[in-house]
Amino acid sequence: CVLTLAEPTAFDTPRAVNRPAVEATAKNLYAAVREQPQADAVFTLGLAYLNLGFLDEGTKALKSAVRLKDLDADRRVQVTKFTQHRDRVARAAGPTAAA
């Protein structure tokens, strides 16, 4: 599992993860953030989705975490770098990959 976005290329290739454990964590985090959205939990949910290979859902959760005011500056920078990297990857893949 990748626990940080310090290296934006970490999710360019699929990684072996303990899928049942990450899925259980994602399920618990999802329930928690539906009740009371907190930036750290939303950020961690985004990481869980990314580790499961759900790049779009993970990116969406990370962007949501940034919109919450209590996300620390380091994580905000990580999300910005990650989303910029994902945009570059999508552009390099061409229009067929985005469809």
Buried (B, 14 or more C-beta within 10 A) or exposed (E): BEEEBEEBEBBEEEEEBEEEEBBEBBEEBBEBBEEEBBBBBBBBBBBBBBBBEBBEBBBBBBBBBBEBEEBEEEBBEBBBBBBEBBEEBEEEEEEEEEE
